[in-house]
Amino acid sequence: MSTSAPAPSEAATATQQAPPKSKRSLLIKMFVGLLLVGFIIYVIVDLATTNNTRRIITDFLDWVEDNPAAGVFAFIGVYFIATIFFIPGLILTLGAGFVFANALGLGVGILLATVSVFFGASFGSCAAFLIGRYLLRDCVSNLTKKYVIFEAIDVAMEDKGLR
């Protein structure tokens, strides 16, 4: 028995019916990447001009001081998002120490602030790494082709890692 390959017309209609997954995945990656870049640009421009981001962070810290139990988990979430979107963490870190110390006393407040900042920053940095490693990897690899030194670093890291 011999198996026959599909006729060329059948193969052509099959590829025309559904777009390849790689093209759809590329569009999703480009959309998310542009959304991230747009938000980062907004934060940078805002911090240089109107300071809306700083006002929102200050309002959030006031809320955390009024609701310390829920504030710990909310603070971890906000710090997580701030880390991913490159929102300056200095205001949040100092604000956490101040807010939790006022709400719970100096010893317990500083300890709780330290723990919440640590977990928020750690989870956020892991998420930022995963976004860069898997979601935006193709964009970065296209940039490395333009600059020889970056391509050499990429090859060296791929072969030997961080020895």
PyMOL commands that set and color helices and strands:
alter all, ss='L'
color gray80, all
select helices_A, chain A and resi 8-17+21-48+52-66+68-84+89-104+106-135+137-146+148-160
alter helices_A, ss='H'
color red, helices_A
deselect
rebuild
show_as cartoon
